[in-house]
Amino acid sequence: MSPLAPASLTFTVTDADTAAAVGSGSLPVLGTPRLLAWLEAATCACLDPVLPEGSTSVGTRVQVEHLAASPVGAEVEVSASSAYEDGRLHRFTVSARDTADGKVLAAGEITRVVVDAGRFLGRLWP
């Protein structure tokens, strides 16, 4: 597998992304579950370009601190870079920041494991 390039993605917080909308609270600010999904998308953006045919990756561990709130309309950049690799296991350093002022919104690590997609799904539906 080739070396992994860092990845960054940018999202704008919408009403559908709020804690109230995703069921993780009652406030109209970026919900932690949506932020985690965006951070995972950044790890996939790092890993997907180098995956072998028929392979995908699955998240196995998340350790993230959501440090600051983001209102609807805020633009959030999420980034991931490879921190550790051991065969199929890949650990990423992830972060999120507000693009307007550079404020760090979240930081942590996400671990993914490369799997054969067919074999993985075959275990669920024999």
N, CA, C and O atoms as CSV, one atom per row, in Angstrom:
chain,resi,resn,atom,element,x,y,z
A,1,MET,N,N,0.844,-1.173,0.000
A,1,MET,CA,C,0.000,0.000,0.000
A,1,MET,C,C,0.890,1.237,0.000
A,1,MET,O,O,1.901,1.282,0.702
A,2,SER,N,N,0.516,2.233,-0.783
A,2,SER,CA,C,1.285,3.472,-0.896
A,2,SER,C,C,1.169,4.306,0.373
A,2,SER,O,O,0.252,4.115,1.172
A,3,PRO,N,N,2.124,5.249,0.553
A,3,PRO,CA,C,2.016,6.146,1.710
A,3,PRO,C,C,0.718,6.961,1.630
A,3,PRO,O,O,0.220,7.261,0.545
A,4,LEU,N,N,0.198,7.301,2.777
A,4,LEU,CA,C,-1.063,8.029,2.836
A,4,LEU,C,C,-0.818,9.534,2.878
A,4,LEU,O,O,-0.041,10.031,3.693
A,5,ALA,N,N,-1.493,10.242,1.988
A,5,ALA,CA,C,-1.417,11.700,1.989
A,5,ALA,C,C,-2.455,12.240,2.967
A,5,ALA,O,O,-3.533,11.662,3.105
A,6,PRO,N,N,-2.144,13.333,3.642
A,6,PRO,CA,C,-3.149,13.957,4.508
A,6,PRO,C,C,-4.355,14.387,3.670
A,6,PRO,O,O,-4.241,14.585,2.460
A,7,ALA,N,N,-5.496,14.525,4.317
A,7,ALA,CA,C,-6.709,14.963,3.622
A,7,ALA,C,C,-7.438,16.001,4.451
A,7,ALA,O,O,-7.449,15.941,5.681
A,8,SER,N,N,-8.045,16.951,3.762
A,8,SER,CA,C,-8.879,17.965,4.398
A,8,SER,C,C,-10.164,18.102,3.600
A,8,SER,O,O,-10.149,18.081,2.369
A,9,LEU,N,N,-11.266,18.243,4.305
A,9,LEU,CA,C,-12.576,18.444,3.695
A,9,LEU,C,C,-13.228,19.630,4.394
A,9,LEU,O,O,-12.975,19.881,5.573
A,10,THR,N,N,-14.065,20.356,3.664
A,10,THR,CA,C,-14.735,21.517,4.249
A,10,THR,C,C,-16.243,21.338,4.150
A,10,THR,O,O,-16.769,20.939,3.111
A,11,PHE,N,N,-16.923,21.639,5.240
A,11,PHE,CA,C,-18.376,21.513,5.331
A,11,PHE,C,C,-18.947,22.807,5.912
A,11,PHE,O,O,-18.280,23.504,6.677
A,12,THR,N,N,-20.176,23.113,5.542
A,12,THR,CA,C,-20.895,24.234,6.135
A,12,THR,C,C,-21.993,23.664,7.026
A,12,THR,O,O,-22.780,22.823,6.592
A,13,VAL,N,N,-22.042,24.122,8.264
A,13,VAL,CA,C,-23.043,23.644,9.216
A,13,VAL,C,C,-24.425,24.098,8.759
A,13,VAL,O,O,-24.659,25.284,8.527
A,14,THR,N,N,-25.343,23.126,8.634
A,14,THR,CA,C,-26.731,23.425,8.269
A,14,THR,C,C,-27.640,23.033,9.431
A,14,THR,O,O,-27.187,22.453,10.418
A,15,ASP,N,N,-28.910,23.352,9.303
A,15,ASP,CA,C,-29.882,22.960,10.332
A,15,ASP,C,C,-29.880,21.448,10.537
A,15,ASP,O,O,-30.085,20.973,11.654
A,16,ALA,N,N,-29.651,20.692,9.466
A,16,ALA,CA,C,-29.651,19.222,9.554
A,16,ALA,C,C,-28.447,18.680,10.322
A,16,ALA,O,O,-28.444,17.512,10.712
A,17,ASP,N,N,-27.426,19.508,10.545
A,17,ASP,CA,C,-26.206,19.079,11.228
A,17,ASP,C,C,-26.212,19.395,12.719
A,17,ASP,O,O,-25.269,19.045,13.429
A,18,THR,N,N,-27.248,20.043,13.191
A,18,THR,CA,C,-27.249,20.507,14.582
A,18,THR,C,C,-27.515,19.375,15.571
A,18,THR,O,O,-28.055,18.324,15.225
A,19,ALA,N,N,-27.118,19.633,16.800
A,19,ALA,CA,C,-27.367,18.667,17.874
A,19,ALA,C,C,-28.857,18.369,17.974
A,19,ALA,O,O,-29.248,17.223,18.197
A,20,ALA,N,N,-29.688,19.390,17.812
A,20,ALA,CA,C,-31.135,19.193,17.889
A,20,ALA,C,C,-31.614,18.263,16.772
A,20,ALA,O,O,-32.495,17.432,16.994
A,21,ALA,N,N,-31.046,18.396,15.588
A,21,ALA,CA,C,-31.481,17.585,14.447
A,21,ALA,C,C,-30.985,16.141,14.521
A,21,ALA,O,O,-31.692,15.224,14.104
A,22,VAL,N,N,-29.779,15.933,15.047
A,22,VAL,CA,C,-29.212,14.578,15.059
A,22,VAL,C,C,-29.460,13.835,16.373
A,22,VAL,O,O,-29.012,12.702,16.547
A,23,GLY,N,N,-30.168,14.475,17.282
A,23,GLY,CA,C,-30.557,13.796,18.508
A,23,GLY,C,C,-29.500,13.741,19.586
A,23,GLY,O,O,-29.537,12.868,20.453
A,24,SER,N,N,-28.546,14.677,19.541
A,24,SER,CA,C,-27.499,14.642,20.565
A,24,SER,C,C,-27.558,15.853,21.489
A,24,SER,O,O,-26.571,16.207,22.133
A,25,GLY,N,N,-28.702,16.464,21.542
A,25,GLY,CA,C,-28.881,17.627,22.399
A,25,GLY,C,C,-30.010,18.472,21.863
A,25,GLY,O,O,-30.723,18.068,20.945
A,26,SER,N,N,-30.168,19.649,22.439
A,26,SER,CA,C,-31.295,20.497,22.050
A,26,SER,C,C,-30.875,21.815,21.424
A,26,SER,O,O,-31.729,22.618,21.050
A,27,LEU,N,N,-29.579,22.052,21.302
A,27,LEU,CA,C,-29.111,23.346,20.816
A,27,LEU,C,C,-28.911,23.361,19.299
A,27,LEU,O,O,-28.629,22.328,18.692
A,28,PRO,N,N,-29.061,24.538,18.697
A,28,PRO,CA,C,-28.880,24.673,17.254
A,28,PRO,C,C,-27.408,24.925,16.879
A,28,PRO,O,O,-27.082,25.906,16.210
A,29,VAL,N,N,-26.533,24.017,17.325
A,29,VAL,CA,C,-25.101,24.083,17.010
A,29,VAL,C,C,-24.677,22.727,16.443
A,29,VAL,O,O,-25.394,21.736,16.585
A,30,LEU,N,N,-23.519,22.690,15.806
A,30,LEU,CA,C,-23.012,21.453,15.211
A,30,LEU,C,C,-23.034,20.318,16.234
A,30,LEU,O,O,-22.428,20.418,17.302
A,31,GLY,N,N,-23.740,19.239,15.892
A,31,GLY,CA,C,-23.830,18.083,16.770
A,31,GLY,C,C,-22.584,17.226,16.683
A,31,GLY,O,O,-22.006,17.053,15.610
A,32,THR,N,N,-22.179,16.698,17.811
A,32,THR,CA,C,-20.988,15.851,17.858
A,32,THR,C,C,-21.081,14.653,16.913
A,32,THR,O,O,-20.083,14.338,16.266
A,33,PRO,N,N,-22.227,13.966,16.794
A,33,PRO,CA,C,-22.279,12.846,15.841
A,33,PRO,C,C,-21.973,13.270,14.397
A,33,PRO,O,O,-21.298,12.545,13.665
A,34,ARG,N,N,-22.469,14.441,13.992
A,34,ARG,CA,C,-22.182,14.916,12.632
A,34,ARG,C,C,-20.698,15.268,12.497
A,34,ARG,O,O,-20.075,14.953,11.483
A,35,LEU,N,N,-20.139,15.911,13.505
A,35,LEU,CA,C,-18.716,16.238,13.481
A,35,LEU,C,C,-17.878,14.965,13.362
A,35,LEU,O,O,-16.916,14.923,12.594
A,36,LEU,N,N,-18.240,13.932,14.118
A,36,LEU,CA,C,-17.512,12.658,14.034
A,36,LEU,C,C,-17.614,12.064,12.634
A,36,LEU,O,O,-16.633,11.533,12.113
A,37,ALA,N,N,-18.790,12.149,12.021
A,37,ALA,CA,C,-18.952,11.637,10.657
A,37,ALA,C,C,-18.049,12.402,9.689
A,37,ALA,O,O,-17.444,11.805,8.798
A,38,TRP,N,N,-17.959,13.702,9.861
A,38,TRP,CA,C,-17.082,14.499,8.989
A,38,TRP,C,C,-15.621,14.131,9.204
A,38,TRP,O,O,-14.859,14.036,8.242
A,39,LEU,N,N,-15.225,13.923,10.451
A,39,LEU,CA,C,-13.842,13.517,10.733
A,39,LEU,C,C,-13.548,12.145,10.134
A,39,LEU,O,O,-12.468,11.928,9.584
A,40,GLU,N,N,-14.503,11.218,10.236
A,40,GLU,CA,C,-14.311,9.900,9.623
A,40,GLU,C,C,-14.213,10.007,8.110
A,40,GLU,O,O,-13.444,9.280,7.483
A,41,ALA,N,N,-14.993,10.916,7.517
A,41,ALA,CA,C,-14.909,11.128,6.067
A,41,ALA,C,C,-13.504,11.568,5.667
A,41,ALA,O,O,-13.009,11.178,4.610
A,42,ALA,N,N,-12.862,12.378,6.505
A,42,ALA,CA,C,-11.492,12.799,6.212
A,42,ALA,C,C,-10.522,11.617,6.281
A,42,ALA,O,O,-9.594,11.534,5.477
A,43,THR,N,N,-10.731,10.696,7.241
A,43,THR,CA,C,-9.854,9.518,7.304
A,43,THR,C,C,-10.062,8.642,6.073
A,43,THR,O,O,-9.104,8.083,5.538
A,44,CYS,N,N,-11.300,8.523,5.626
A,44,CYS,CA,C,-11.575,7.751,4.406
A,44,CYS,C,C,-10.920,8.409,3.198
A,44,CYS,O,O,-10.403,7.721,2.318
A,45,ALA,N,N,-10.941,9.730,3.153
A,45,ALA,CA,C,-10.307,10.440,2.042
A,45,ALA,C,C,-8.797,10.188,2.005
A,45,ALA,O,O,-8.196,10.206,0.931
A,46,CYS,N,N,-8.185,9.954,3.157
A,46,CYS,CA,C,-6.759,9.587,3.206
A,46,CYS,C,C,-6.532,8.177,2.674
A,46,CYS,O,O,-5.614,7.930,1.891
A,47,LEU,N,N,-7.379,7.270,3.110
A,47,LEU,CA,C,-7.151,5.846,2.890
A,47,LEU,C,C,-7.714,5.318,1.567
A,47,LEU,O,O,-7.085,4.475,0.928
A,48,ASP,N,N,-8.876,5.796,1.152
A,48,ASP,CA,C,-9.545,5.244,-0.025
A,48,ASP,C,C,-8.688,5.217,-1.298
A,48,ASP,O,O,-8.755,4.233,-2.035
A,49,PRO,N,N,-7.890,6.247,-1.586
A,49,PRO,CA,C,-7.131,6.229,-2.844
A,49,PRO,C,C,-6.097,5.101,-2.962
A,49,PRO,O,O,-5.653,4.782,-4.065
A,50,VAL,N,N,-5.716,4.504,-1.842
A,50,VAL,CA,C,-4.679,3.467,-1.885
A,50,VAL,C,C,-5.202,2.070,-1.564
A,50,VAL,O,O,-4.426,1.117,-1.488
A,51,LEU,N,N,-6.516,1.946,-1.376
A,51,LEU,CA,C,-7.077,0.631,-1.039
A,51,LEU,C,C,-7.009,-0.318,-2.231
A,51,LEU,O,O,-7.256,0.092,-3.366
A,52,PRO,N,N,-6.676,-1.580,-1.981
A,52,PRO,CA,C,-6.707,-2.578,-3.054
A,52,PRO,C,C,-8.137,-2.794,-3.558
A,52,PRO,O,O,-9.100,-2.555,-2.829
A,53,GLU,N,N,-8.266,-3.242,-4.794
A,53,GLU,CA,C,-9.564,-3.555,-5.389
A,53,GLU,C,C,-10.344,-4.493,-4.477
A,53,GLU,O,O,-9.806,-5.489,-3.994
A,54,GLY,N,N,-11.614,-4.172,-4.244
A,54,GLY,CA,C,-12.482,-5.003,-3.410
A,54,GLY,C,C,-12.359,-4.752,-1.922
A,54,GLY,O,O,-13.051,-5.385,-1.125
A,55,SER,N,N,-11.481,-3.830,-1.537
A,55,SER,CA,C,-11.288,-3.526,-0.120
A,55,SER,C,C,-11.978,-2.224,0.252
A,55,SER,O,O,-12.248,-1.371,-0.593
A,56,THR,N,N,-12.250,-2.103,1.521
A,56,THR,CA,C,-12.758,-0.868,2.102
A,56,THR,C,C,-12.158,-0.774,3.497
A,56,THR,O,O,-11.353,-1.619,3.888
A,57,SER,N,N,-12.543,0.242,4.242
A,57,SER,CA,C,-12.069,0.324,5.623
A,57,SER,C,C,-13.264,0.550,6.527
A,57,SER,O,O,-14.278,1.119,6.125
A,58,VAL,N,N,-13.119,0.092,7.750
A,58,VAL,CA,C,-14.159,0.266,8.763
A,58,VAL,C,C,-13.549,0.949,9.981
A,58,VAL,O,O,-12.407,0.685,10.358
A,59,GLY,N,N,-14.332,1.825,10.582
A,59,GLY,CA,C,-13.877,2.486,11.800
A,59,GLY,C,C,-13.963,1.533,12.971
A,59,GLY,O,O,-14.949,0.813,13.126
A,60,THR,N,N,-12.927,1.529,13.799
A,60,THR,CA,C,-12.907,0.622,14.950
A,60,THR,C,C,-12.714,1.347,16.281
A,60,THR,O,O,-13.010,0.791,17.339
A,61,ARG,N,N,-12.225,2.572,16.232
A,61,ARG,CA,C,-11.986,3.297,17.486
A,61,ARG,C,C,-11.997,4.791,17.207
A,61,ARG,O,O,-11.418,5.258,16.227
A,62,VAL,N,N,-12.662,5.531,18.079
A,62,VAL,CA,C,-12.718,6.984,17.976
A,62,VAL,C,C,-12.392,7.568,19.341
A,62,VAL,O,O,-12.977,7.184,20.353
A,63,GLN,N,N,-11.459,8.494,19.353
A,63,GLN,CA,C,-11.124,9.228,20.570
A,63,GLN,C,C,-10.986,10.694,20.170
A,63,GLN,O,O,-9.929,11.130,19.713
A,64,VAL,N,N,-12.067,11.444,20.348
A,64,VAL,CA,C,-12.114,12.828,19.884
A,64,VAL,C,C,-12.699,13.716,20.972
A,64,VAL,O,O,-13.670,13.349,21.634
A,65,GLU,N,N,-12.105,14.877,21.149
A,65,GLU,CA,C,-12.653,15.899,22.042
A,65,GLU,C,C,-13.310,16.971,21.189
A,65,GLU,O,O,-12.666,17.561,20.322
A,66,HIS,N,N,-14.590,17.227,21.433
A,66,HIS,CA,C,-15.316,18.305,20.761
A,66,HIS,C,C,-15.140,19.522,21.658
A,66,HIS,O,O,-15.742,19.599,22.729
A,67,LEU,N,N,-14.315,20.474,21.222
A,67,LEU,CA,C,-13.833,21.538,22.096
A,67,LEU,C,C,-14.617,22.838,22.057
A,67,LEU,O,O,-14.602,23.602,23.022
A,68,ALA,N,N,-15.312,23.099,20.934
A,68,ALA,CA,C,-16.015,24.375,20.801
A,68,ALA,C,C,-17.241,24.211,19.913
A,68,ALA,O,O,-17.287,23.338,19.047
A,69,ALA,N,N,-18.219,25.057,20.143
A,69,ALA,CA,C,-19.470,25.006,19.384
A,69,ALA,C,C,-19.328,25.738,18.058
A,69,ALA,O,O,-18.514,26.650,17.911
A,70,SER,N,N,-20.160,25.304,17.077
A,70,SER,CA,C,-20.197,25.934,15.756
A,70,SER,C,C,-21.656,26.186,15.389
A,70,SER,O,O,-22.457,25.252,15.364
A,71,PRO,N,N,-22.006,27.438,15.103
A,71,PRO,CA,C,-23.391,27.745,14.769
A,71,PRO,C,C,-23.728,27.363,13.326
A,71,PRO,O,O,-22.835,27.110,12.517
A,72,VAL,N,N,-25.012,27.326,13.019
A,72,VAL,CA,C,-25.449,27.128,11.642
A,72,VAL,C,C,-24.822,28.223,10.783
A,72,VAL,O,O,-24.810,29.395,11.157
A,73,GLY,N,N,-24.305,27.818,9.629
A,73,GLY,CA,C,-23.643,28.754,8.721
A,73,GLY,C,C,-22.135,28.746,8.830
A,73,GLY,O,O,-21.449,29.214,7.921
A,74,ALA,N,N,-21.601,28.224,9.926
A,74,ALA,CA,C,-20.150,28.179,10.095
A,74,ALA,C,C,-19.543,27.215,9.078
A,74,ALA,O,O,-20.139,26.191,8.742
A,75,GLU,N,N,-18.361,27.555,8.600
A,75,GLU,CA,C,-17.620,26.667,7.702
A,75,GLU,C,C,-16.555,25.952,8.528
A,75,GLU,O,O,-15.754,26.581,9.219
A,76,VAL,N,N,-16.566,24.624,8.440
A,76,VAL,CA,C,-15.691,23.787,9.262
A,76,VAL,C,C,-14.786,22.965,8.347
A,76,VAL,O,O,-15.257,22.273,7.444
A,77,GLU,N,N,-13.486,23.052,8.596
A,77,GLU,CA,C,-12.525,22.221,7.865
A,77,GLU,C,C,-12.091,21.076,8.772
A,77,GLU,O,O,-11.618,21.299,9.887
A,78,VAL,N,N,-12.257,19.852,8.284
A,78,VAL,CA,C,-11.802,18.674,9.022
A,78,VAL,C,C,-10.588,18.113,8.306
A,78,VAL,O,O,-10.527,18.108,7.077
A,79,SER,N,N,-9.624,17.643,9.083
A,79,SER,CA,C,-8.379,17.135,8.515
A,79,SER,C,C,-8.001,15.821,9.171
A,79,SER,O,O,-8.310,15.571,10.336
A,80,ALA,N,N,-7.324,14.990,8.395
A,80,ALA,CA,C,-6.817,13.713,8.908
A,80,ALA,C,C,-5.438,13.470,8.322
A,80,ALA,O,O,-5.183,13.763,7.154
A,81,SER,N,N,-4.557,12.932,9.146
A,81,SER,CA,C,-3.237,12.525,8.659
A,81,SER,C,C,-2.845,11.226,9.353
A,81,SER,O,O,-3.215,10.971,10.499
A,82,SER,N,N,-2.095,10.423,8.633
A,82,SER,CA,C,-1.689,9.121,9.151
A,82,SER,C,C,-0.739,9.304,10.329
A,82,SER,O,O,0.248,10.035,10.238
A,83,ALA,N,N,-1.047,8.632,11.434
A,83,ALA,CA,C,-0.203,8.701,12.625
A,83,ALA,C,C,0.505,7.377,12.887
A,83,ALA,O,O,1.574,7.344,13.497
A,84,TYR,N,N,-0.109,6.270,12.414
A,84,TYR,CA,C,0.432,4.943,12.699
A,84,TYR,C,C,-0.181,3.963,11.713
A,84,TYR,O,O,-1.356,4.065,11.361
A,85,GLU,N,N,0.635,3.010,11.271
A,85,GLU,CA,C,0.143,1.988,10.352
A,85,GLU,C,C,0.800,0.664,10.705
A,85,GLU,O,O,2.014,0.591,10.894
A,86,ASP,N,N,-0.011,-0.375,10.791
A,86,ASP,CA,C,0.497,-1.719,11.049
A,86,ASP,C,C,-0.352,-2.696,10.249
A,86,ASP,O,O,-1.402,-3.144,10.710
A,87,GLY,N,N,0.106,-3.020,9.055
A,87,GLY,CA,C,-0.653,-3.911,8.191
A,87,GLY,C,C,-1.979,-3.289,7.806
A,87,GLY,O,O,-2.018,-2.253,7.142
A,88,ARG,N,N,-3.068,-3.923,8.223
A,88,ARG,CA,C,-4.409,-3.438,7.878
A,88,ARG,C,C,-4.896,-2.323,8.793
A,88,ARG,O,O,-5.869,-1.646,8.464
A,89,LEU,N,N,-4.245,-2.117,9.932
A,89,LEU,CA,C,-4.658,-1.124,10.915
A,89,LEU,C,C,-4.042,0.242,10.599
A,89,LEU,O,O,-2.839,0.356,10.362
A,90,HIS,N,N,-4.884,1.266,10.601
A,90,HIS,CA,C,-4.422,2.633,10.336
A,90,HIS,C,C,-4.998,3.561,11.397
A,90,HIS,O,O,-6.209,3.599,11.613
A,91,ARG,N,N,-4.118,4.310,12.056
A,91,ARG,CA,C,-4.551,5.287,13.051
A,91,ARG,C,C,-4.274,6.680,12.489
A,91,ARG,O,O,-3.204,6.949,11.945
A,92,PHE,N,N,-5.259,7.550,12.635
A,92,PHE,CA,C,-5.168,8.902,12.090
A,92,PHE,C,C,-5.282,9.935,13.191
A,92,PHE,O,O,-6.051,9.763,14.136
A,93,THR,N,N,-4.524,10.997,13.070
A,93,THR,CA,C,-4.714,12.190,13.877
A,93,THR,C,C,-5.733,13.037,13.135
A,93,THR,O,O,-5.580,13.302,11.943
A,94,VAL,N,N,-6.775,13.461,13.840
A,94,VAL,CA,C,-7.828,14.242,13.207
A,94,VAL,C,C,-8.036,15.557,13.952
A,94,VAL,O,O,-7.764,15.672,15.146
A,95,SER,N,N,-8.530,16.545,13.203
A,95,SER,CA,C,-8.854,17.825,13.826
A,95,SER,C,C,-9.924,18.522,13.001
A,95,SER,O,O,-10.136,18.216,11.828
A,96,ALA,N,N,-10.584,19.462,13.645
A,96,ALA,CA,C,-11.562,20.310,12.970
A,96,ALA,C,C,-11.307,21.734,13.414
A,96,ALA,O,O,-10.961,21.992,14.566
A,97,ARG,N,N,-11.485,22.659,12.472
A,97,ARG,CA,C,-11.294,24.064,12.825
A,97,ARG,C,C,-12.316,24.910,12.079
A,97,ARG,O,O,-12.813,24.525,11.021
A,98,ASP,N,N,-12.613,26.055,12.646
A,98,ASP,CA,C,-13.493,27.030,12.017
A,98,ASP,C,C,-12.654,27.777,10.986
A,98,ASP,O,O,-11.606,28.327,11.326
A,99,THR,N,N,-13.097,27.804,9.743
A,99,THR,CA,C,-12.282,28.443,8.704
A,99,THR,C,C,-12.263,29.963,8.841
A,99,THR,O,O,-11.348,30.606,8.326
A,100,ALA,N,N,-13.251,30.558,9.522
A,100,ALA,CA,C,-13.304,32.009,9.657
A,100,ALA,C,C,-12.218,32.544,10.582
A,100,ALA,O,O,-11.582,33.554,10.280
A,101,ASP,N,N,-12.007,31.871,11.703
A,101,ASP,CA,C,-11.042,32.402,12.675
A,101,ASP,C,C,-9.938,31.406,13.053
A,101,ASP,O,O,-9.069,31.721,13.867
A,102,GLY,N,N,-9.974,30.210,12.465
A,102,GLY,CA,C,-8.938,29.217,12.743
A,102,GLY,C,C,-9.090,28.510,14.071
A,102,GLY,O,O,-8.241,27.695,14.430
A,103,LYS,N,N,-10.142,28.797,14.807
A,103,LYS,CA,C,-10.361,28.195,16.122
A,103,LYS,C,C,-10.463,26.674,15.999
A,103,LYS,O,O,-11.178,26.161,15.138
A,104,VAL,N,N,-9.747,25.962,16.863
A,104,VAL,CA,C,-9.808,24.501,16.877
A,104,VAL,C,C,-11.116,24.081,17.524
A,104,VAL,O,O,-11.422,24.477,18.649
A,105,LEU,N,N,-11.883,23.275,16.801
A,105,LEU,CA,C,-13.185,22.826,17.265
A,105,LEU,C,C,-13.140,21.419,17.836
A,105,LEU,O,O,-13.933,21.067,18.710
A,106,ALA,N,N,-12.200,20.610,17.333
A,106,ALA,CA,C,-12.093,19.219,17.778
A,106,ALA,C,C,-10.699,18.704,17.466
A,106,ALA,O,O,-10.028,19.193,16.557
A,107,ALA,N,N,-10.273,17.705,18.238
A,107,ALA,CA,C,-8.976,17.070,18.003
A,107,ALA,C,C,-9.021,15.662,18.581
A,107,ALA,O,O,-9.714,15.402,19.565
A,108,GLY,N,N,-8.277,14.763,17.958
A,108,GLY,CA,C,-8.219,13.404,18.475
A,108,GLY,C,C,-7.637,12.415,17.505
A,108,GLY,O,O,-6.848,12.768,16.628
A,109,GLU,N,N,-8.040,11.148,17.672
A,109,GLU,CA,C,-7.558,10.049,16.831
A,109,GLU,C,C,-8.723,9.163,16.418
A,109,GLU,O,O,-9.676,8.961,17.169
A,110,ILE,N,N,-8.619,8.644,15.210
A,110,ILE,CA,C,-9.577,7.669,14.707
A,110,ILE,C,C,-8.786,6.510,14.120
A,110,ILE,O,O,-7.820,6.716,13.385
A,111,THR,N,N,-9.203,5.284,14.449
A,111,THR,CA,C,-8.555,4.080,13.934
A,111,THR,C,C,-9.489,3.393,12.947
A,111,THR,O,O,-10.686,3.255,13.196
A,112,ARG,N,N,-8.923,2.966,11.826
A,112,ARG,CA,C,-9.666,2.225,10.804
A,112,ARG,C,C,-8.891,0.957,10.475
A,112,ARG,O,O,-7.668,0.910,10.610
A,113,VAL,N,N,-9.625,-0.081,10.039
A,113,VAL,CA,C,-9.014,-1.340,9.626
A,113,VAL,C,C,-9.468,-1.639,8.201
A,113,VAL,O,O,-10.653,-1.540,7.883
A,114,VAL,N,N,-8.526,-2.003,7.357
A,114,VAL,CA,C,-8.825,-2.363,5.973
A,114,VAL,C,C,-9.382,-3.785,5.950
A,114,VAL,O,O,-8.812,-4.698,6.547
A,115,VAL,N,N,-10.506,-3.956,5.250
A,115,VAL,CA,C,-11.151,-5.268,5.155
A,115,VAL,C,C,-11.524,-5.545,3.705
A,115,VAL,O,O,-11.662,-4.627,2.896
A,116,ASP,N,N,-11.684,-6.832,3.393
A,116,ASP,CA,C,-12.251,-7.228,2.116
A,116,ASP,C,C,-13.754,-7.011,2.229
A,116,ASP,O,O,-14.399,-7.613,3.088
A,117,ALA,N,N,-14.324,-6.161,1.376
A,117,ALA,CA,C,-15.730,-5.776,1.502
A,117,ALA,C,C,-16.661,-6.982,1.386
A,117,ALA,O,O,-17.589,-7.118,2.183
A,118,GLY,N,N,-16.430,-7.852,0.416
A,118,GLY,CA,C,-17.290,-9.018,0.233
A,118,GLY,C,C,-17.248,-9.963,1.413
A,118,GLY,O,O,-18.288,-10.432,1.874
A,119,ARG,N,N,-16.060,-10.244,1.904
A,119,ARG,CA,C,-15.911,-11.144,3.044
A,119,ARG,C,C,-16.549,-10.538,4.299
A,119,ARG,O,O,-17.196,-11.240,5.076
A,120,PHE,N,N,-16.362,-9.241,4.485
A,120,PHE,CA,C,-16.927,-8.548,5.644
A,120,PHE,C,C,-18.456,-8.666,5.620
A,120,PHE,O,O,-19.070,-9.050,6.616
A,121,LEU,N,N,-19.059,-8.333,4.482
A,121,LEU,CA,C,-20.528,-8.394,4.380
A,121,LEU,C,C,-21.031,-9.834,4.425
A,121,LEU,O,O,-22.131,-10.096,4.910
A,122,GLY,N,N,-20.227,-10.763,3.919
A,122,GLY,CA,C,-20.607,-12.175,3.935
A,122,GLY,C,C,-20.783,-12.723,5.340
A,122,GLY,O,O,-21.550,-13.662,5.555
A,123,ARG,N,N,-20.072,-12.136,6.298
A,123,ARG,CA,C,-20.209,-12.566,7.698
A,123,ARG,C,C,-21.540,-12.111,8.288
A,123,ARG,O,O,-22.039,-12.702,9.245
A,124,LEU,N,N,-22.110,-11.052,7.705
A,124,LEU,CA,C,-23.383,-10.524,8.213
A,124,LEU,C,C,-24.576,-11.227,7.582
A,124,LEU,O,O,-25.595,-11.458,8.234
A,125,TRP,N,N,-24.434,-11.566,6.291
A,125,TRP,CA,C,-25.526,-12.198,5.538
A,125,TRP,C,C,-24.989,-13.432,4.828
A,125,TRP,O,O,-24.690,-13.387,3.634
A,126,PRO,N,N,-24.867,-14.536,5.564
A,126,PRO,CA,C,-24.279,-15.739,4.967
A,126,PRO,C,C,-25.129,-16.328,3.836
A,126,PRO,O,O,-24.754,-17.341,3.245
